[in-house]
Amino acid sequence: MSVSTKVVLVDKDNNELGIMEKSKVHTDNTPLHRGLSVFLLNSEGELLLQKRAKSKLTFPGVWSNSCCGHPQPGEEGIDAAKRHLRCELGIVDSKIFLVLPDYSYTAKMNGVKENELCPVFVGFSDEQIEFNPEEVETVVWIMWKDFLREVTEKPGTYSSWSEEEALLLDSSKKFNELMTKHTGKKS
């Protein structure tokens, strides 16, 4: 089952320019499009990381944040984040918050370029993970502080966007307030 079949093409101000099949978007010259990124934490303050399925066109076999994807045409970001959590990880019960609305990035691997306006969402759930092997090879929970230490001390261990997003989240007042409220821990 494909999690997303279409992507919304945008300009740098997030104005919609058109819609394209996901299978045709990701090339060596990928147009700017809408994406999303989710960091899912449990009540212990652990972050769920996923190793992307080796069959994925973009960044196969790379460790990254909990899930990533694309909103469908007309779909709100938070609804898309919930859909991806459900489709990739089997999570249906989570509290989701938009923390970094204006994040964007480009990254290349194996001749395929990512080029996204990619709001970052933070979610909280203690639900059992049942990942979709078409999207995810495996998952692991890691304490947030341990993840940050790895990102800082061993850059390149995870997807470039997840490392950059993690550092931005850690410096975000909203993220720190959410961590304290939902885990009782400070970031």
C-alpha positions as CSV (number, residue, x, y, z in Angstrom):
1,M,0.0,0.0,0.0
2,S,1.5,3.4,-1.0
3,V,1.2,6.0,1.7
4,S,1.0,8.8,-0.7
5,T,0.4,8.9,-4.4
6,K,0.4,12.6,-5.2
7,V,2.4,15.6,-4.1
8,V,1.6,19.3,-4.1
9,L,4.1,21.5,-6.0
10,V,4.7,24.9,-4.4
11,D,6.8,28.0,-4.7
12,K,9.1,29.2,-1.9
13,D,6.1,31.0,-0.3
14,N,4.1,27.8,-0.2
15,N,1.7,28.9,-3.0
16,E,0.3,25.8,-4.8
17,L,1.7,25.5,-8.4
18,G,0.2,22.1,-9.3
19,I,0.0,18.4,-8.4
20,M,2.3,15.6,-9.6
21,E,2.4,11.9,-9.1
22,K,4.8,11.0,-6.3
23,S,6.5,8.5,-8.5
24,K,7.5,11.2,-11.0
25,V,8.5,14.0,-8.5
26,H,11.6,12.5,-7.0
27,T,14.5,12.8,-9.5
28,D,17.9,14.5,-9.7
29,N,16.0,17.8,-10.2
30,T,13.0,17.4,-7.9
31,P,10.7,20.4,-7.9
32,L,9.8,22.1,-4.6
33,H,6.9,20.4,-3.0
34,R,5.0,20.0,0.3
35,G,6.3,17.4,2.8
36,L,6.0,16.8,6.5
37,S,8.1,15.3,9.2
38,V,7.0,13.8,12.5
39,F,8.9,13.2,15.8
40,L,6.9,10.7,17.9
41,L,7.8,10.5,21.6
42,N,6.4,8.3,24.4
43,S,5.6,9.2,28.0
44,E,9.1,8.2,29.0
45,G,10.7,10.8,26.8
46,E,11.9,8.3,24.2
47,L,11.9,9.2,20.5
48,L,10.8,6.6,17.9
49,L,13.4,6.3,15.1
50,Q,12.8,4.4,11.9
51,K,15.1,2.8,9.4
52,R,13.5,3.6,6.1
53,A,12.7,0.5,3.9
54,K,15.4,-0.4,1.4
55,S,12.7,-0.4,-1.3
56,K,12.1,3.4,-0.9
57,L,13.2,5.6,-3.8
58,T,14.4,8.4,-1.4
59,F,17.0,7.6,1.2
60,P,16.5,3.9,1.3
61,G,17.9,2.1,4.4
62,V,18.6,5.4,6.2
63,W,17.8,5.9,9.9
64,S,15.5,8.9,10.3
65,N,12.9,10.5,12.6
66,S,9.6,8.7,13.3
67,C,8.0,9.3,9.9
68,C,7.9,11.6,6.9
69,G,5.6,12.0,4.0
70,H,3.5,14.3,1.9
71,P,0.1,15.9,2.5
72,Q,-2.4,15.0,-0.3
73,P,-4.0,17.8,-2.3
74,G,-6.5,19.6,0.0
75,E,-5.3,17.8,3.2
76,E,-4.3,19.7,6.3
77,G,-0.8,19.1,7.6
78,I,-2.0,17.7,11.0
79,D,-4.3,15.3,9.2
80,A,-1.5,14.2,6.9
81,A,0.8,13.6,9.9
82,K,-1.8,11.4,11.5
83,R,-2.4,9.5,8.3
84,H,1.4,8.8,8.0
85,L,1.6,7.7,11.6
86,R,-1.2,5.3,11.0
87,C,0.0,4.0,7.6
88,E,3.7,3.7,8.5
89,L,3.7,2.8,12.2
90,G,0.1,1.7,13.0
91,I,-0.4,4.6,15.4
92,V,-4.0,5.7,15.7
93,D,-4.0,7.3,19.1
94,S,-1.6,10.2,19.4
95,K,-1.5,13.9,20.3
96,I,0.0,15.8,17.4
97,F,1.4,19.4,17.5
98,L,2.9,21.6,14.7
99,V,6.1,23.0,16.1
100,L,8.3,24.1,13.2
101,P,5.8,25.4,10.5
102,D,8.4,26.9,8.2
103,Y,11.1,24.3,7.9
104,S,12.5,23.5,4.4
105,Y,15.4,21.5,3.1
106,T,17.1,19.9,0.2
107,A,19.1,16.6,0.3
108,K,20.5,14.2,-2.2
109,M,21.3,10.5,-2.2
110,N,21.9,8.0,-5.0
111,G,21.2,10.8,-7.6
112,V,17.7,11.5,-6.1
113,K,17.1,14.9,-4.6
114,E,14.6,15.8,-1.9
115,N,13.3,19.4,-2.1
116,E,10.6,20.1,0.4
117,L,8.7,22.7,2.4
118,C,8.5,20.4,5.4
119,P,6.6,21.5,8.5
120,V,7.7,19.5,11.6
121,F,5.2,17.9,13.9
122,V,5.7,16.4,17.3
123,G,3.5,13.7,18.6
124,F,3.0,11.8,21.8
125,S,1.8,8.2,22.1
126,D,2.4,5.1,24.1
127,E,0.6,2.9,21.5
128,Q,2.3,-0.3,20.4
129,I,4.2,0.2,17.1
130,E,3.1,-2.1,14.1
131,F,5.2,-0.7,11.3
132,N,4.5,-1.2,7.6
133,P,7.4,-3.1,6.0
134,E,6.8,-1.3,2.7
135,E,7.7,1.9,4.4
136,V,9.9,0.9,7.4
137,E,12.6,-1.7,7.8
138,T,12.8,-1.5,11.6
139,V,12.2,0.9,14.5
140,V,13.9,1.7,17.8
141,W,13.1,3.9,20.8
142,I,15.9,6.2,22.1
143,M,15.9,8.8,24.9
144,W,15.7,12.3,23.4
145,K,18.9,13.4,25.1
146,D,20.8,10.4,23.7
147,F,19.5,11.1,20.2
148,L,20.6,14.7,20.5
149,R,24.0,13.6,21.7
150,E,24.4,11.3,18.7
151,V,23.3,14.0,16.3
152,T,25.8,16.4,17.8
153,E,28.8,14.0,18.2
154,K,28.2,11.8,15.1
155,P,26.6,13.9,12.4
156,G,25.5,11.9,9.4
157,T,24.2,9.0,11.5
158,Y,20.6,9.9,10.6
159,S,19.0,11.6,7.7
160,S,20.2,15.1,7.3
161,W,16.8,16.6,7.7
162,S,16.1,14.7,10.9
163,E,19.4,15.9,12.5
164,E,18.7,19.5,11.5
165,E,15.1,19.3,12.7
166,A,16.1,17.8,16.0
167,L,18.5,20.7,16.8
168,L,15.8,23.2,15.8
169,L,13.2,21.4,18.0
170,D,15.6,21.3,21.0
171,S,15.9,25.1,20.8
172,S,12.2,25.6,20.4
173,K,10.3,26.9,23.4
174,K,7.1,25.2,22.2
175,F,8.8,21.8,21.9
176,N,10.3,22.1,25.4
177,E,6.9,23.0,26.9
178,L,5.3,20.0,25.1
179,M,8.1,17.7,26.3
180,T,7.6,18.8,29.9
181,K,3.8,18.6,29.7
182,H,3.6,15.2,28.0
183,T,6.7,13.4,29.4
184,G,7.6,15.3,32.6
185,K,11.1,15.7,31.2
186,K,12.9,18.7,29.8
187,S,14.6,18.4,26.5
